[in-house]
Amino acid sequence: MGSTSSAERGAARPAAAGRRGAVVAALMLSMALAALDATIVSTAVPQIVGDLGGFSVFSWLFSGYLLAVTVTLPVYGKLSDTFGRKPVLVAGSVVFLLGSLLCALAWNMGALIAFRVVQGLGGGALQGTVQTLAADLYPLKDRPKIQSKLSTVWAVSAVAGPGLGGVLAAYADWRWIFLVNLPIGAVALWLIVRHLHEPEREATAHARVDWAGALAVFACGGVLLTALVQGGVAWPWLSAPSLALFGAGLALVAVVVLVERRAAEPVIPGWVWRRRTIAAVNLALGALGLLMVAPSVFLPTYAQSVLGLAPVAAGFVLSVWTLSWPVSAALSQHVYRRIGFRDTAMLGIGTAALILFAFPFLPYPGQAWQPTLLMLLLGAALGLFQLPLIVGVQSTVGWAERGTTTASVLFCRQTGQTIGAAVFGAVANGVLAARLGGAGDLDSVTRALGSGSAPEATRRAIADAVHAVYLGAASAAALAFLVLLFLAPRKFPVLKD
C-alpha cells in the first residue's frame, strides 16, 4: 500500500468545494436509472414483440444491456482513476441518455437490441463511477450512510422495474420505458455538472489510455459472457457454437494477459489480484453475485408454481429482502468497528449460507410466510456481508486506485451473476428432466402450470429443482466464507482519510 502518495490521499474529498447533498441526489438518480434499466423491459416484452417482431431474439434485450455494462466496468474504472470521476460520469450519462432516446426510436428488434447495447455502454460508467464517488465524498466513518442509501435505491429500483415497465406498456406505450429516462437523467447530469467539483491534481500530460487492453477486455468479456448467457438456451452446452465461443474466449484471455503485461497503464493492473484484500473481496463478491441468482430468478417461479400465489404476491415474497438488506447494511458499521471488516462479512455470509441451506427443508407445499421470513433474514445477512467488504476494500486504496478497485469488485459480482444464471439454470433443468422423465425445462413447465394443465407431480418436480438451486447457492455462500477465512487478512490495511 506504500505506493499511494500523500497527494493521492489528500484528493479523497473531491466534492468539498461543491454541494455534497446535490451530488448525492445525482448519484442516487443515476443509480436508479442503471438499476431500473436492467429489469424494466421484462414485463413489456409482449408489447415490444407485437410491435417490432423478433420474438426469437428478444432475450438479447436483457443480455445485450447486461453484457455491455459488465465488460465496460474495468475500462471506466481505470479511466476515472486517470482523468477523474466527473468526466467519466458525464460522458457515461450522455451515452446512456443517447441510448435511451435511440431505443425509443427503434424501428425493429435488431435496432432495439443494438441501442440497448449503447445504453449498457453508458450504464457501466454509471454503476462503477457512482460507487467510486460515494467513497470519495465521505470519510470512512460516514461511508455506510451513503452506501446504504445506494443499496436502498438499487434494491427498490430493481424490484420496481418490472412493475413500472408493465404499467407504461399497458397504459401508455412501451417506448415510454426509455423516454422516461431522459428527464431523470438530465436532472442528474445537470446536478453533476454544476455541483461536483474535483480538486486540482497533478497534470496528466503523460497519462496513457490502454485502448488495446480496453478492446481486448471488451472482446474477451463479451465472448465468454455470451457463451454463458446463451449456452443451454440458444444452443446445447456441448454444441459447436458453445464450444467455439468458449475456445475463442480462452484464447482472448491469453491475449488480455499478454497486452496488459506490456501496457504502461493497464486497464486491469496486476495489483488488483496480487493484493490479498482486493483479491479476496473480488472472489467473495463474485460468489455473492452467483448466489443471488437463486432467489431473484427462481423464487418467483416457486411462489407461483408451488405455493399457488398470484404474480403480485409472488413478487412480494421476493421483495422483502429489499427491506432488510439496506437496514442491515446501515447498521453494519456498529459491528465492523468492533470486530473488523472481514469478521463482520464472515458473520453475514455464514448466516446466509445457513438460511439458504434451510430453504430445501421447508414443508411441501408450505405457506407463503415461510419463504418470506427466510428472504427477510437473507437480506439482513447479505447486508451485513456486502457493505463491509465494499467500504473496507475502498478504504485500503488511495484516490488514484479507487476507481479501478471498485470496478473490479463490481465486475466480479456481475460476472458471478452471469455464471450463476447459467449454472443454476442447468441444475434446475437437469432436476426437472430427471423427475419428469426427460420432458421439458423450467420455462416450459412453468408455462404449462400457468395454463392449469400440469399435474401435482410437476409441482413437486419444480419444488425439487428450486431446492437444488438453493443448495447450490448455499455452497456458493460457504465458498465465500472460506475465501474470506483463508485469503483475506483479518484486519484490512486501511489508509487514513
N, C-alpha and C positions, 0 to 999 in steps of 0.2 A: 503494500500500500504506500510505500515511501515515494512512489513515482508521482503522486499527486502534489502539485506545488501549492504554496500558500496563496498564490494569486487565484488558483482554481478554487480553493476552499472559500476564498472571500467572495467569489462570484455565485455563491449558493443562494443569494436572495435577489433574483433578477427583477422582481416586481416592486421593490421597496419604494421606488420613485412613482409608481402608479397607484391606482386604486385597486387594492387587492380584492375587495369584495366584487367589483365589476369583473375582474379577471376570473375569479372563481365561478361567477354566474356564467361566463362564456365557456369555461371548461365543462360545466355541468350540461349546458345546452349541446356542446359538441359531443360529449359522451352519450347523451340521449339519442342524438342522430345516428351515431355509429351503432348503438345497440338496437335501435328500432329497425334499421335497415337490414339487420341480419335476419329478422323474423317477420317483418310486416307484410311481406309479399305472400306468405304461405296461404292465408285464407282467401286471397283474391285470385288464386290460380285459375279457378273455373271461368271467371270473367275475362281474365287475360287471354286464356287459351281460346275462349269463344270469340274473342275479338281478333286475335292475331294468328291463331292456329299454332302449330308446333308442339303438340302435346308430347311427342316422343322425346323432346329435348328440354322440357320446361324445368327439369331438376337443376339445370345449369343456371337458372335464375338465382339459386341459392349458392351452388357450388362455385360459380364464377366469382361472385362477390367475396365469399369467404377465402377462396384461394388468393385473390388479389390482395386482400387485407393481410393474410398471413405471410406471404412471401415478400411483401414490401416492408414489414416491420423492422428487420435488421437494417435495411437501407436508410429508412427515415431516422432510426436511432443514431446511426453514425453521422448523418447529415446534421442532425440537431446538435451533436457534440462539436461539430466542425464550424458551423455557421450560426448557431444559436437556435433557440426554440421558436422564436417568433416567426422568422421567415419560413421555417418548415411548416408550422401550423397554419400560417396564412396561405401558403401555396397548396397545402393539402385540402384546406377548406374550399378554396376556389375550384380545385379539381373535383371534389365531392359534389359541390353545387352544380358544376357544369354537367357532371354525370347524371345528377338527378333531373336536370332540365332535359337532357337528351333522352333519358328513359321515358319521360312524359311525352316526348315527341316520336317515340319509336313507331315504325310502320310495319314491322313484322317481328317474329320471335328472335330471329338471328340478330337483328339490330338491338333489341331489348337486352339480350344476353351480353352483347359487346358493350353496351352502355352501362350495364351493371358492373362489368369489369372495370370500367372507368371510375365508377362510384367507389369500388373497392380500392383502387389505387389512391384515392383521396382518403378513404376510411382508415387505411393503415397509418397515415400521418395523424389522423385524429386520435386513434387509440393510443399509440405509443407516446406522442408528444404531450397529450393531456396528462397521462400518468407521470411523465417526467416532470412537467411543470408543477404538478401537485407536490412533488418532493422539493422542487426549487423554492416554492413560495413559502413553505413553512419550515421552521426548525424541527428537529427530531421529536421534541415533546408534544408538538401540535399536529404532527402528520396524521395520526389516527383520525382526527376530526375530518380533514379533507378527504382522506381515503374512504372513510365510512360514508361520506356524502356521495362520492363517486360510485361506491358499491351499491348504494341505495338506488341511484339514478339508473345504473346499468341493470340491476335486477328488475326494477319496476318497468323499465322500457322494454326489456327483453320479453317479459311476461305480457305486457300490454300490447306489444306489436301485432300479434295475430288478430286480436280483437279489434284494434283500430283499423287494420287493413280490411277486415271484413265489413266494418261499418262504412268505410269510404267506398269500397267497391259496390256495396249494396245500395247505398243511398245517394251517392254522387257518381263517381266514375273512377275506375282503377288508376287512371293517370294522376289523380289527386294524391295517391300514395307517395308519389315522387315530388309533386308540386308543393306539398306541404312542407317539404324540407327547405324550400327557398327562403321564406320569411324568417324561419327559425335560424337557419344557418347564416343569413345575412345579419341578423342581430348579434349572433355570437362573433362573427367576423368583425363587425364594427367595434364591439367591445374590446376585442383583442388588439386591433389596430390602434385604437385610441388610448387604451389604458395599460397595456403591457409594455413596460419599458425595461429592457435588459441593460445591465451596466456596461460601460465601456470595457472592452477586453483588449488584449494584445492583438495587433494586426495579424490577419491570417493570410498574408500575401503568399506564403509558401504552402498553404493548405492545399492538399491534393485530394480530388474526389476519385475514389476507386471505382470508376464506371465499369471496368472489366469485371471486377468482383461483384458489383451490383447485378450486372447482367447474368453472370454465372449463378449467383444465388437465386435470382428470379427464375431462371430456367430450371435449375435443379429442383427447387421447391415446387414449382408448377408441375413438373413431370411426375415427381413422387407423390404429391398430394392428389393429383388427378388419378393416378393408379389406385390410390387408397379409396378415393371417393367413388370411382366408377367400378372398381373391382367387385364382383359378385352382384352388381346391379345391371350395368350395361352389357357386361360380358362375364363369363366364368373366371374364377381366380387363376386357373391354370391354362387359360386360353392364350392364343398368340398375342392379342393386343395387350393383355395384362402383363405377360412375360416381357414383351418388348418395352413397355413403359418402365417396368422395374429395372430392366437391364440398362436402358438409357439413363434412368435416374441414378443408378450406381456409378455409371461412367461419368456423369456430371458431378457427382460427389468428389471424384478424383480430380476433376477439373477445378472445382471450387478450392480444394485444398492446395493445389498447385498455384493457382492465381493468387490466393490470399497469402501464401508464404512469400511471394515475390513482391507484393504490394507494399508501398511505403506507409499507407494509411488504410489497412484492410477494413472492409465492411464488417466482417466477423473476425475481430482480432483474437489471437490465440489466448490472451489472458482471460477471456470470458470462461474458458474451460480449464485453464491452469490454476485459477484461484479456487480453493476448496469451497468457500462460501457461495460464490456465484454458481459454480457447477452444481452444488448440492441443491440450491434453490431452483435452478433450471430443471433438474430432474424431478424434484418433488412437485413442482407446479405442472410439469408435463403429466405426471401421474394424476394430479387433480383434474386436468382437462379430460383425461381418459375416463375417470370415474364419474364425472358429471354427466356423461352421456347416459348412464343408466337411468337416473330419474327423469332427466329433461326429455329424453326421446321415448323411453319405454313405459314410464309410469302412466301417462295419459291413456295409452292403449290398455294397460292393465286395469285402470279405473273404469273404463267404459266396457271392456270385454268381460272382465271377471267380476267386478263389483256391480256392473249394470248401471253406472252413473251416466247422466247426460253430459254432453261435452263441456258445458259451463261448470258443472260440479267437478268433473274430472280436472279441469284447469285449475280449480281452487285447490284441489289436493296437492298439485304440484307447486302452486304459487306461494304456499305458506312458508316455504323456506326463504322467500324473499323478505319475509317479516323478521325472522330470527337472525339471518345472516348479517345484515348491517348493524343490528343492535349488538350482537356478539363481537363484531369487528371493532365497533366503537369502544366496547368495554375491555377489549383485549390488552390495551395499554396498561391496565392495572395489574394484569398478570405478567406480561413480559418485563415490566420494570422490576418485578420481584424475582422471577426465575430465568429471565433471558428469552431472546427471540426463538432459539432452537427448541428449548424445552416446552415453551408455550405452543409452538407449532406441532410438536410431537404429541402433546396432550390433545390438541384438536383433532389431528388426523388419526390418532389411536382410537379416540371416541367414535369418529366417523366410521372407522373400519368395523367396530362392534355393531353400530347401527345398521350399516349395510348388510352385515352378516346376519342380523336378526330378521331382515325382511323375508327371506325364504321360509321362516318359521311361523309367519302369520297364518291363522286358520283359513281354510278354504270354505266358502268364498270370502268370508270375513265381512267386516263392516268398514265404512269409509273412514271412521275416526282413527282406525289403526294405522294405515299408511300415512294419514295426515299427521298424526303425532310423530311418527318416525321422521317425516320430512321436516317438521318443525325442529326436532332435535338435530337432524343432519345439518340444517342451515346454521344452527348455533355452533356446531362443531367445526364446520368449514370456515366460518367467520373467524374462529379462534386460530385456525391454521393459516389461511391465506394472507391476511393483513400483516401479521408479524413478520412473515417472510418478505413481503414486498417492502415494507418500511425498513426492515433490517438490512436487506441487501442494498437498497438505495442509499443507506446511511454509511455503507462501507467504501463508497467511492466519492471522488470529487465531482465538481460540476462537469468537467471535460470528459468524464467517463459515464455519467449517469444516464444519458440517453441511450447509449449502446447497451448498458446493463439492463435497463428497464425493457428495452426492445427484445433482448434475448430471453428474458423471463416470459414476456407476453407471447413471443414466437413459440416457445416450448409449450406453453399452455394451449395455444391454438392448435399446434401440431398434435398434442395429446388428444384433443377433442376429435380431430380428423381420424386419428388411428383408432380411437375408441368407437367411433361410429362404424368403421369398417369391421373391426374385430367383434364387437358385440352384436352387430347385425348378422355376422356369420354364425356366431354362437346361437342366437335366437332361432335363426332359420334351421340350423342343424338339429336343435332340440325338437322343433316342430316336425321336421322331417322324420325323426326317429319315433315321435309319439303318434304321428298320423300316417305312418307307412310310406313316407317319402312324398307326400302330397302337399304342395303349396309352400309359400313363405309367409312371414308375419303380415305383410301388407295385404296379400290376397285373402288370408284367413280373416283378418280384421274387417275387410270389406264384406265378406260373407256374413260375419256376425251382425254387421250393420243392417243387412237385409233380413235378419231374423231367420236365416236358413241353416245355421250351424248347430250341431248337437252339443250336448253337455261335454262330451269327450274333447271337443275342440277348445272349449273354455278352459278345461283343465290343462290342455297342451299349452295354451298361451300362458297360463299361470306358471307352468314349469319352465317355459322359455324365459320369462321375465325373472324368475327366481335364479336361473343360471346366470343371467346377465348381472344381477345384483351380487352374486358370489364372485364374479369376475371383478366387479367394482370394489368389493371388499379386499380382494387380492391386490388391486392397484393401490388402495389406501395403505395396506400393510407394506407394500414396496416403498411408498413414500416415507413411511415411518422408519424403515431400515436405512434408507438413503440418508435421512437426517441423523440417525443414530451413529452411523459409521463414517459418513463423509463430511458432514457439516461440523465446524468447530463448536464447542459448547458455548463459547462466547464470541459473538460476531465482532470483528475488528472495526468498530465504529469510529469514524472520524468526527472530530469536534466541529460543531456548526461554525 
